[in-house]
Structures are given as C-alpha cells and as structure tokens.
Amino acid sequence: MRIAPSSGEDELELNIIPLVDVMLVLLMFFVLTTTFEQHTRLRVALPESAGEPVADADDPLVVAIDREGRFYVGENEVLNPGLDTLKEAITAVAGDQQAADRRVLLRADARTEHQHVVTAMDALGQLGYSNVGIATVRPAEDAN
C-alpha cells in the first residue's frame, strides 16, 4: 500500500541567491582593496663594475639584499636575517637541485653593509654552492 504525502504541507525551499550576491560583493571588495607586493621588482642599486658582462644561466637562484640588509631568496623575503634562517630559505627555494650544479646570482644593493653580503656568501658556501656571481652594472660614461 502506497501512502502519498499530504498535499497540505508546503515544501521548504531555501533561496541562496541573496547569499551568493553578498559573497560576490565581498569577494570584489577584497580583490579591489588588496595590494599585491611584487618582490621581484625589488629596487636594488647595484654596484658598478667595468668588467665584461657574463651570459646569464637558464634559471639562476637569485639572492637579493636591499639597502637595509633584508634578504630575499627568489621572490620571498627572509624574515629573520640570521645565517641559519637564510640557509633554510635557500634550501626551501632551491628544491632538489644539486648545490654544486646550480648557479647563484647575488644581487646586493651598493649601499648595503658589507657584512650582509658576507653573510649571504657564507650561507651559500656552507650549503655547497660554488658557482656564485655578483650582479653589477656598468659605470656611467663621463660627459667629457
């Protein structure tokens, strides 16, 4: 025997369209008001050198040091400027590639303290990186 549901009860219908509209408005608000920092656009005034330019490797590991001595490995800032933290950041960004085979480009600001450059080179040396290059720019020609 089949019992049909009573037609006197209304089915409960949940309308979620207003909820979706509110969520889309919130999403647009957060997208439009968020600032996106690009660490790859880090402004570093490189030191000058009269040496001949060397061709870049395919995918060098970039370690940048800004004027205040903050370290950047790849696109990520190293929050603690200590040697161990810098080594951990380099290992995390470098991945599984062998340290001896990977080329490293050290981009240090010309006005940063020499100790920060030595710290970066020390961390790279302890991790086994031997192919380290220092980025420079050619000196401006005199107007004479």
BADREN-479155 format. One record per residue: residue in three letters; x, y, z of N, C-alpha, C, O in turn; residue number from 1. Coordinates in Angstrom, 2 decimals, decimal comma. Example, Ala and Ser with C-alpha at 12.3 -4.5 7.8 and 13.67 -1.06 7.14 Angstrom:
BEGIN
{"ALA" {13,19 -5,69 7,80} {12,30 -4,50 7,80} {13,20 -3,30 7,80} {14,24 -3,32 8,46} 1},
{"SER" {12,85 -2,25 7,08} {13,67 -1,06 7,14} {12,90 0,03 7,87} {13,41 1,14 8,04} 2},
***
This chain:
BEGIN
{"MET" {0,84 -1,16 0,00} {0,00 0,00 0,00} {0,89 1,23 0,00} {1,83 1,34 0,79} 1},
{"ARG" {0,60 2,13 -0,87} {1,39 3,34 -1,03} {0,65 4,51 -0,40} {-0,53 4,76 -0,68} 2},
{"ILE" {1,38 5,22 0,45} {0,76 6,38 1,10} {1,38 7,63 0,48} {2,59 7,81 0,53} 3},
{"ALA" {0,58 8,45 -0,08} {1,04 9,68 -0,72} {1,23 10,75 0,35} {0,47 10,83 1,31} 4},
{"PRO" {2,28 11,59 0,17} {2,45 12,66 1,15} {1,26 13,60 1,11} {0,64 13,82 0,07} 5},
{"SER" {0,95 14,12 2,25} {-0,20 15,01 2,32} {0,10 16,29 1,55} {1,18 16,86 1,71} 6},
{"SER" {-0,81 16,72 0,76} {-0,61 17,89 -0,07} {-0,82 19,18 0,71} {-0,65 20,27 0,16} 7},
{"GLY" {-1,19 19,07 1,95} {-1,44 20,26 2,75} {-0,16 20,92 3,26} {-0,17 22,10 3,62} 8},
{"GLU" {0,94 20,17 3,30} {2,20 20,75 3,80} {2,98 21,37 2,65} {3,06 20,79 1,57} 9},
{"ASP" {3,56 22,54 2,89} {4,40 23,17 1,88} {5,83 22,67 2,03} {6,31 22,46 3,14} 10},
{"GLU" {6,49 22,48 0,90} {7,88 22,07 0,94} {8,74 23,28 1,29} {8,49 24,39 0,82} 11},
{"LEU" {9,74 23,04 2,10} {10,65 24,11 2,50} {11,63 24,36 1,36} {12,31 23,43 0,91} 12},
{"GLU" {11,72 25,58 0,90} {12,62 25,94 -0,19} {13,58 27,00 0,34} {13,16 28,05 0,84} 13},
{"LEU" {14,85 26,72 0,20} {15,89 27,63 0,68} {16,45 28,39 -0,51} {17,02 27,80 -1,43} 14},
{"ASN" {16,28 29,69 -0,50} {16,75 30,52 -1,60} {18,11 31,09 -1,22} {18,22 31,90 -0,31} 15},
{"ILE" {19,17 30,65 -1,92} {20,52 31,09 -1,58} {21,05 32,17 -2,52} {22,21 32,57 -2,41} 16},
{"ILE" {20,24 32,64 -3,43} {20,69 33,66 -4,38} {21,14 34,94 -3,66} {22,18 35,48 -4,02} 17},
{"PRO" {20,42 35,44 -2,66} {20,92 36,64 -1,97} {22,26 36,40 -1,26} {23,09 37,30 -1,18} 18},
{"LEU" {22,47 35,19 -0,74} {23,73 34,86 -0,09} {24,88 34,87 -1,11} {25,96 35,37 -0,82} 19},
{"VAL" {24,63 34,33 -2,29} {25,64 34,33 -3,34} {25,96 35,77 -3,76} {27,12 36,10 -3,99} 20},
{"ASP" {24,95 36,61 -3,87} {25,17 38,01 -4,24} {26,04 38,72 -3,20} {26,95 39,47 -3,57} 21},
{"VAL" {25,77 38,50 -1,94} {26,56 39,13 -0,88} {28,00 38,63 -0,92} {28,93 39,41 -0,75} 22},
{"MET" {28,18 37,34 -1,14} {29,54 36,78 -1,19} {30,31 37,34 -2,38} {31,51 37,62 -2,26} 23},
{"LEU" {29,66 37,52 -3,53} {30,33 38,10 -4,69} {30,73 39,55 -4,44} {31,80 39,98 -4,86} 24},
{"VAL" {29,88 40,30 -3,77} {30,22 41,69 -3,44} {31,41 41,73 -2,49} {32,31 42,55 -2,67} 25},
{"LEU" {31,43 40,86 -1,48} {32,56 40,81 -0,56} {33,84 40,39 -1,28} {34,91 40,96 -1,03} 26},
{"LEU" {33,74 39,43 -2,17} {34,91 39,00 -2,93} {35,46 40,15 -3,78} {36,67 40,37 -3,81} 27},
{"MET" {34,59 40,87 -4,46} {35,04 42,01 -5,27} {35,67 43,09 -4,39} {36,67 43,69 -4,78} 28},
{"PHE" {35,11 43,33 -3,22} {35,67 44,32 -2,30} {37,09 43,94 -1,91} {37,99 44,78 -1,96} 29},
{"PHE" {37,31 42,69 -1,52} {38,64 42,27 -1,10} {39,64 42,24 -2,26} {40,81 42,58 -2,07} 30},
{"VAL" {39,19 41,86 -3,43} {40,09 41,84 -4,58} {40,52 43,25 -4,96} {41,68 43,48 -5,28} 31},
{"LEU" {39,60 44,19 -4,93} {39,91 45,56 -5,33} {40,71 46,33 -4,28} {41,43 47,26 -4,64} 32},
{"THR" {40,60 45,97 -3,02} {41,30 46,72 -1,98} {42,61 46,09 -1,54} {43,34 46,68 -0,75} 33},
{"THR" {42,91 44,91 -2,02} {44,15 44,23 -1,64} {45,31 44,77 -2,46} {45,19 44,98 -3,67} 34},
{"THR" {46,42 45,01 -1,79} {47,63 45,42 -2,52} {48,50 44,19 -2,69} {48,67 43,40 -1,77} 35},
{"PHE" {49,04 44,05 -3,87} {49,88 42,91 -4,17} {51,32 43,40 -4,29} {51,63 44,24 -5,14} 36},
{"GLU" {52,18 42,88 -3,43} {53,59 43,25 -3,49} {54,30 42,29 -4,41} {54,08 41,08 -4,37} 37},
{"GLN" {55,16 42,84 -5,22} {55,97 42,00 -6,09} {57,41 42,16 -5,66} {58,04 43,19 -5,93} 38},
{"HIS" {57,93 41,15 -5,00} {59,31 41,21 -4,55} {60,29 41,08 -5,70} {61,47 41,40 -5,56} 39},
{"THR" {59,80 40,60 -6,84} {60,70 40,52 -7,97} {61,04 41,90 -8,50} {62,01 42,06 -9,23} 40},
{"ARG" {60,26 42,88 -8,14} {60,50 44,26 -8,56} {61,27 45,02 -7,49} {61,19 46,25 -7,43} 41},
{"LEU" {62,00 44,33 -6,66} {62,77 44,94 -5,59} {63,79 45,90 -6,18} {64,58 45,52 -7,06} 42},
{"ARG" {63,79 47,12 -5,71} {64,71 48,13 -6,20} {66,05 47,98 -5,48} {66,15 48,20 -4,28} 43},
{"VAL" {67,04 47,60 -6,23} {68,39 47,43 -5,70} {69,32 48,22 -6,61} {69,39 47,97 -7,81} 44},
{"ALA" {70,04 49,18 -6,03} {71,04 49,94 -6,79} {72,32 49,11 -6,79} {73,05 49,08 -5,80} 45},
{"LEU" {72,58 48,46 -7,90} {73,73 47,55 -7,98} {75,04 48,34 -8,03} {75,07 49,46 -8,52} 46},
{"PRO" {76,11 47,75 -7,51} {77,41 48,42 -7,60} {77,91 48,44 -9,03} {77,48 47,64 -9,87} 47},
{"GLU" {78,82 49,35 -9,31} {79,35 49,50 -10,66} {80,60 48,66 -10,84} {81,38 48,47 -9,91} 48},
{"SER" {80,78 48,15 -12,08} {81,95 47,37 -12,40} {82,26 47,56 -13,89} {81,35 47,65 -14,71} 49},
{"ALA" {83,54 47,63 -14,21} {83,94 47,81 -15,61} {84,20 46,48 -16,30} {84,64 46,46 -17,45} 50},
{"GLY" {83,94 45,38 -15,62} {84,19 44,05 -16,19} {83,23 43,74 -17,33} {82,22 44,41 -17,52} 51},
{"GLU" {83,58 42,72 -18,09} {82,76 42,28 -19,21} {81,54 41,53 -18,70} {81,65 40,75 -17,74} 52},
{"PRO" {80,38 41,74 -19,33} {79,18 41,02 -18,89} {79,27 39,54 -19,21} {79,87 39,13 -20,20} 53},
{"VAL" {78,67 38,74 -18,34} {78,65 37,29 -18,49} {77,22 36,89 -18,81} {76,28 37,45 -18,24} 54},
{"ALA" {77,05 35,94 -19,69} {75,72 35,47 -20,06} {75,07 34,81 -18,84} {75,70 34,06 -18,11} 55},
{"ASP" {73,79 35,12 -18,65} {73,04 34,55 -17,53} {72,77 33,08 -17,76} {72,62 32,63 -18,90} 56},
{"ALA" {72,70 32,34 -16,67} {72,31 30,93 -16,74} {70,80 30,85 -16,99} {70,10 31,85 -16,92} 57},
{"ASP" {70,34 29,66 -17,30} {68,92 29,49 -17,61} {68,02 29,88 -16,44} {67,10 30,67 -16,60} 58},
{"ASP" {68,29 29,33 -15,27} {67,44 29,57 -14,11} {68,30 29,73 -12,86} {68,36 28,81 -12,04} 59},
{"PRO" {68,96 30,88 -12,70} {69,81 31,02 -11,51} {68,97 31,24 -10,26} {67,86 31,78 -10,32} 60},
{"LEU" {69,50 30,83 -9,14} {68,89 31,11 -7,86} {69,30 32,54 -7,49} {70,49 32,83 -7,41} 61},
{"VAL" {68,32 33,42 -7,26} {68,61 34,83 -7,00} {68,49 35,09 -5,50} {67,45 34,84 -4,89} 62},
{"VAL" {69,57 35,61 -4,93} {69,56 36,06 -3,53} {69,80 37,56 -3,57} {70,85 38,02 -4,00} 63},
{"ALA" {68,80 38,33 -3,12} {68,90 39,79 -3,16} {69,03 40,34 -1,75} {68,47 39,80 -0,79} 64},
{"ILE" {69,78 41,44 -1,64} {69,95 42,13 -0,36} {69,67 43,60 -0,62} {70,32 44,22 -1,46} 65},
{"ASP" {68,69 44,16 0,10} {68,37 45,56 -0,13} {69,24 46,47 0,74} {70,12 45,99 1,46} 66},
{"ARG" {69,01 47,76 0,66} {69,83 48,75 1,35} {69,84 48,55 2,87} {70,86 48,78 3,52} 67},
{"GLU" {68,71 48,13 3,44} {68,61 47,94 4,88} {69,15 46,60 5,35} {69,18 46,33 6,55} 68},
{"GLY" {69,58 45,75 4,43} {70,14 44,47 4,80} {69,12 43,34 4,88} {69,41 42,29 5,45} 69},
{"ARG" {67,95 43,54 4,30} {66,95 42,47 4,27} {67,27 41,53 3,13} {67,64 41,97 2,04} 70},
{"PHE" {67,14 40,23 3,38} {67,46 39,20 2,39} {66,18 38,76 1,69} {65,12 38,67 2,30} 71},
{"TYR" {66,31 38,49 0,40} {65,23 37,93 -0,41} {65,80 36,76 -1,18} {66,80 36,89 -1,89} 72},
{"VAL" {65,17 35,61 -1,04} {65,60 34,41 -1,78} {64,49 34,12 -2,78} {63,36 33,82 -2,39} 73},
{"GLY" {64,82 34,21 -4,06} {63,78 34,10 -5,07} {62,87 35,32 -4,96} {63,33 36,45 -5,11} 74},
{"GLU" {61,61 35,09 -4,70} {60,65 36,18 -4,54} {60,24 36,36 -3,09} {59,39 37,21 -2,80} 75},
{"ASN" {60,80 35,60 -2,18} {60,36 35,60 -0,79} {61,36 36,32 0,11} {62,57 36,13 -0,01} 76},
{"GLU" {60,83 37,14 1,00} {61,68 37,83 1,97} {62,00 36,88 3,12} {61,13 36,15 3,60} 77},
{"VAL" {63,25 36,91 3,57} {63,66 36,13 4,73} {63,44 37,03 5,94} {64,06 38,08 6,07} 78},
{"LEU" {62,53 36,61 6,82} {62,12 37,49 7,91} {63,18 37,65 8,98} {63,33 38,74 9,53} 79},
{"ASN" {63,91 36,61 9,28} {64,96 36,68 10,30} {66,30 36,72 9,56} {66,61 35,78 8,83} 80},
{"PRO" {67,10 37,77 9,73} {68,33 37,88 8,94} {69,47 36,99 9,42} {70,62 37,20 9,03} 81},
{"GLY" {69,18 36,01 10,25} {70,23 35,13 10,75} {70,72 34,16 9,70} {70,05 33,91 8,70} 82},
{"LEU" {71,91 33,61 9,94} {72,55 32,69 8,99} {71,74 31,42 8,82} {71,54 30,96 7,69} 83},
{"ASP" {71,26 30,84 9,92} {70,51 29,59 9,83} {69,19 29,77 9,08} {68,80 28,92 8,28} 84},
{"THR" {68,50 30,88 9,34} {67,24 31,15 8,65} {67,48 31,37 7,16} {66,68 30,91 6,34} 85},
{"LEU" {68,56 32,06 6,82} {68,89 32,28 5,41} {69,19 30,95 4,72} {68,77 30,74 3,58} 86},
{"LYS" {69,91 30,06 5,39} {70,21 28,75 4,82} {68,93 27,94 4,61} {68,79 27,27 3,59} 87},
{"GLU" {68,00 28,00 5,55} {66,73 27,28 5,40} {65,93 27,83 4,23} {65,32 27,07 3,48} 88},
{"ALA" {65,93 29,16 4,06} {65,19 29,77 2,95} {65,80 29,39 1,61} {65,08 29,12 0,65} 89},
{"ILE" {67,12 29,37 1,54} {67,79 28,98 0,29} {67,48 27,53 -0,05} {67,20 27,20 -1,20} 90},
{"THR" {67,51 26,66 0,95} {67,21 25,24 0,74} {65,77 25,05 0,29} {65,49 24,23 -0,58} 91},
{"ALA" {64,84 25,82 0,89} {63,43 25,68 0,54} {63,17 26,14 -0,90} {62,37 25,52 -1,60} 92},
{"VAL" {63,81 27,21 -1,33} {63,57 27,72 -2,68} {64,32 26,91 -3,73} {63,80 26,69 -4,82} 93},
{"ALA" {65,54 26,46 -3,40} {66,36 25,73 -4,38} {65,77 24,38 -4,72} {65,94 23,90 -5,84} 94},
{"GLY" {65,09 23,75 -3,80} {64,48 22,46 -4,09} {65,50 21,34 -4,11} {66,44 21,31 -3,31} 95},
{"ASP" {65,31 20,41 -5,04} {66,13 19,20 -5,10} {67,38 19,32 -5,96} {68,16 18,37 -6,04} 96},
{"GLN" {67,59 20,47 -6,58} {68,76 20,60 -7,44} {70,04 20,55 -6,61} {70,08 21,03 -5,48} 97},
{"GLN" {71,06 19,96 -7,19} {72,35 19,86 -6,51} {72,97 21,25 -6,37} {72,95 22,04 -7,32} 98},
{"ALA" {73,50 21,55 -5,21} {74,07 22,87 -4,94} {75,27 23,15 -5,83} {75,46 24,28 -6,27} 99},
{"ALA" {76,07 22,15 -6,10} {77,28 22,37 -6,90} {76,95 22,69 -8,35} {77,74 23,36 -9,02} 100},
{"ASP" {75,80 22,23 -8,85} {75,43 22,44 -10,24} {74,66 23,73 -10,48} {74,61 24,22 -11,61} 101},
{"ARG" {74,07 24,29 -9,45} {73,18 25,44 -9,61} {73,95 26,75 -9,54} {74,78 26,94 -8,65} 102},
{"ARG" {73,68 27,64 -10,48} {74,28 28,97 -10,49} {73,47 29,88 -9,56} {72,24 29,84 -9,56} 103},
{"VAL" {74,17 30,71 -8,78} {73,53 31,64 -7,86} {73,92 33,05 -8,26} {75,09 33,33 -8,53} 104},
{"LEU" {72,93 33,94 -8,29} {73,17 35,34 -8,60} {72,89 36,14 -7,34} {71,77 36,16 -6,85} 105},
{"LEU" {73,91 36,80 -6,83} {73,80 37,62 -5,62} {73,60 39,06 -6,04} {74,50 39,67 -6,62} 106},
{"ARG" {72,41 39,61 -5,76} {72,09 41,00 -6,12} {72,04 41,83 -4,85} {71,01 41,91 -4,18} 107},
{"ALA" {73,15 42,46 -4,52} {73,25 43,26 -3,31} {73,25 44,73 -3,66} {73,92 45,15 -4,61} 108},
{"ASP" {72,51 45,52 -2,91} {72,50 46,96 -3,10} {73,90 47,51 -2,85} {74,61 47,02 -1,97} 109},
{"ALA" {74,29 48,52 -3,61} {75,64 49,08 -3,49} {75,87 49,76 -2,14} {77,01 49,90 -1,71} 110},
{"ARG" {74,80 50,16 -1,48} {74,93 50,87 -0,20} {74,65 49,99 1,02} {74,59 50,50 2,14} 111},
{"THR" {74,48 48,70 0,82} {74,27 47,82 1,95} {75,60 47,56 2,66} {76,67 47,69 2,07} 112},
{"GLU" {75,51 47,18 3,92} {76,73 46,88 4,67} {77,40 45,63 4,10} {76,73 44,69 3,66} 113},
{"HIS" {78,70 45,65 4,11} {79,48 44,54 3,57} {79,19 43,24 4,34} {79,27 42,16 3,76} 114},
{"GLN" {78,85 43,34 5,61} {78,59 42,16 6,43} {77,40 41,36 5,89} {77,40 40,13 5,97} 115},
{"HIS" {76,40 42,02 5,34} {75,24 41,32 4,80} {75,62 40,48 3,58} {75,12 39,37 3,40} 116},
{"VAL" {76,51 41,01 2,75} {76,98 40,26 1,59} {77,80 39,05 2,04} {77,66 37,96 1,49} 117},
{"VAL" {78,64 39,26 3,04} {79,46 38,16 3,57} {78,57 37,09 4,19} {78,84 35,90 4,03} 118},
{"THR" {77,52 37,49 4,88} {76,59 36,53 5,48} {75,93 35,68 4,40} {75,82 34,46 4,54} 119},
{"ALA" {75,48 36,32 3,32} {74,85 35,58 2,22} {75,84 34,62 1,58} {75,50 33,47 1,29} 120},
{"MET" {77,06 35,08 1,35} {78,06 34,21 0,73} {78,45 33,07 1,66} {78,73 31,96 1,21} 121},
{"ASP" {78,47 33,33 2,96} {78,78 32,29 3,93} {77,69 31,22 3,92} {77,99 30,03 3,96} 122},
{"ALA" {76,41 31,65 3,88} {75,30 30,69 3,85} {75,36 29,84 2,58} {75,14 28,63 2,63} 123},
{"LEU" {75,64 30,49 1,46} {75,73 29,75 0,20} {76,91 28,77 0,21} {76,79 27,65 -0,27} 124},
{"GLY" {78,03 29,19 0,76} {79,20 28,32 0,84} {78,97 27,12 1,74} {79,39 26,01 1,41} 125},
{"GLN" {78,30 27,34 2,88} {78,01 26,22 3,78} {77,05 25,22 3,17} {77,08 24,04 3,51} 126},
{"LEU" {76,19 25,68 2,25} {75,25 24,78 1,58} {75,86 24,09 0,36} {75,22 23,24 -0,25} 127},
{"GLY" {77,10 24,46 0,01} {77,79 23,80 -1,09} {77,71 24,50 -2,43} {78,13 23,93 -3,43} 128},
{"TYR" {77,19 25,72 -2,47} {77,12 26,46 -3,73} {78,49 27,07 -4,01} {79,05 27,78 -3,18} 129},
{"SER" {79,03 26,77 -5,19} {80,34 27,30 -5,54} {80,28 28,19 -6,77} {81,23 28,92 -7,05} 130},
{"ASN" {79,20 28,16 -7,51} {79,04 28,97 -8,72} {78,20 30,20 -8,38} {77,02 30,26 -8,73} 131},
{"VAL" {78,82 31,17 -7,70} {78,13 32,37 -7,23} {78,63 33,57 -8,02} {79,83 33,80 -8,11} 132},
{"GLY" {77,70 34,32 -8,58} {78,04 35,55 -9,29} {77,42 36,74 -8,58} {76,35 36,63 -7,98} 133},
{"ILE" {78,09 37,88 -8,65} {77,59 39,10 -8,03} {77,13 40,03 -9,15} {77,90 40,35 -10,04} 134},
{"ALA" {75,88 40,45 -9,10} {75,32 41,32 -10,13} {75,86 42,73 -9,97} {75,91 43,28 -8,86} 135},
{"THR" {76,27 43,32 -11,08} {76,76 44,70 -11,10} {76,21 45,40 -12,34} {75,60 44,77 -13,21} 136},
{"VAL" {76,42 46,70 -12,40} {76,06 47,47 -13,59} {77,32 48,15 -14,12} {78,28 48,35 -13,39} 137},
{"ARG" {77,30 48,48 -15,39} {78,44 49,19 -15,98} {78,43 50,63 -15,49} {77,35 51,22 -15,33} 138},
{"PRO" {79,60 51,21 -15,25} {79,63 52,61 -14,79} {79,14 53,55 -15,89} {79,34 53,30 -17,08} 139},
{"ALA" {78,51 54,63 -15,47} {78,03 55,62 -16,42} {79,23 56,32 -17,04} {80,20 56,64 -16,35} 140},
{"GLU" {79,17 56,56 -18,34} {80,24 57,23 -19,04} {80,28 58,70 -18,64} {79,24 59,33 -18,48} 141},
{"ASP" {81,47 59,24 -18,49} {81,60 60,66 -18,16} {81,14 61,50 -19,34} {81,30 61,10 -20,49} 142},
{"ALA" {80,57 62,64 -19,06} {80,05 63,53 -20,10} {81,13 64,38 -20,74} {80,81 65,31 -21,48} 143},
{"ASN" {82,41 64,10 -20,47} {83,51 64,89 -21,02} {83,68 64,66 -22,49} {84,57 65,25 -23,11} 144},
***
